[in-house]
């Protein structure tokens, strides 16, 4: 699954620089995660780094974008090929 940031986001700015795929950006009111770029850090780290640093635990699985670890790995491979 890709991740999403909920309304509990306090715009603390700590998640954006932690994302190895540049999937996190400032939205109109809170930070947002681009699902097509989010691999939950598969290929980079064992755990999603944004979740690790979030002080308010507002980053959760996106129920609208269900992906297996294999699909996340394939997305990671495609992203690094396209860089």
C-alpha positions as CSV (number, residue, x, y, z in Angstrom):
1,X,0.0,0.0,0.0
2,X,1.0,3.5,-0.5
3,X,0.8,5.8,2.5
4,X,-1.4,8.9,3.2
5,X,-1.1,11.7,5.7
6,X,-4.2,12.4,7.7
7,X,-5.7,15.7,8.9
8,X,-3.8,15.3,12.2
9,X,-0.7,16.5,10.3
10,X,0.9,19.5,12.1
11,X,3.1,20.6,9.2
12,X,6.2,20.0,11.2
13,X,8.3,19.5,8.0
14,X,10.1,16.3,9.3
15,X,8.7,13.8,6.9
16,X,9.4,15.4,3.5
17,X,13.2,15.2,3.6
18,X,13.1,11.6,4.9
19,X,11.3,10.3,1.8
20,X,13.8,8.6,-0.5
21,X,11.4,8.8,-3.5
22,X,10.4,12.5,-3.1
23,X,6.8,11.3,-2.7
24,X,6.0,13.8,0.0
25,X,5.2,17.4,-0.7
26,X,3.4,20.3,0.9
27,X,-0.2,20.4,0.0
28,X,-2.7,23.2,0.4
29,X,-3.2,22.6,4.1
30,X,-1.1,19.6,5.1
31,X,1.7,17.5,3.6
32,X,0.6,14.9,1.0
33,X,2.0,11.7,-0.4
34,X,2.0,11.0,-4.1
35,X,0.9,7.3,-4.3
36,X,2.6,6.7,-7.6
37,X,6.0,7.5,-5.9
38,X,5.4,5.9,-2.5
39,X,7.0,2.5,-2.1
40,X,6.7,2.6,1.7
41,X,10.5,2.8,1.5
42,X,10.7,-0.7,0.0
43,X,14.1,-0.9,-1.7
44,X,15.6,1.7,0.6
45,X,14.8,0.9,4.2
46,X,13.0,-1.8,6.3
47,X,10.4,0.6,7.6
48,X,8.8,3.7,6.1
49,X,11.0,6.6,7.2
50,X,8.1,9.1,7.3
51,X,6.3,7.0,9.8
52,X,9.5,6.6,11.9
53,X,9.9,10.4,12.3
54,X,6.3,11.6,12.4
55,X,5.7,13.1,15.9
56,X,1.9,12.8,15.7
57,X,1.5,9.4,14.0
58,X,-0.6,10.8,11.2
59,X,0.8,8.7,8.4
60,X,-1.2,5.5,7.7
61,X,-1.8,3.0,4.9
62,X,-3.9,4.3,2.0
63,X,-6.9,2.0,1.7
64,X,-7.4,3.2,-1.9
65,X,-4.0,2.0,-3.0
66,X,-3.5,-1.6,-2.0
67,X,-0.1,-3.0,-3.1
68,X,1.9,-6.1,-2.1
69,X,5.5,-6.0,-1.1
70,X,6.3,-7.4,-4.5
71,X,4.4,-4.6,-6.2
72,X,6.1,-2.0,-4.1
73,X,9.5,-3.6,-5.0
74,X,8.6,-3.4,-8.7
75,X,7.5,0.2,-8.3
76,X,10.9,0.9,-6.6
77,X,12.7,-0.7,-9.5
78,X,10.8,1.3,-12.1
79,X,11.5,4.6,-10.2
80,X,15.2,4.0,-10.0
81,X,15.3,3.0,-13.7
82,X,13.6,6.3,-14.6
83,X,16.0,8.5,-12.6
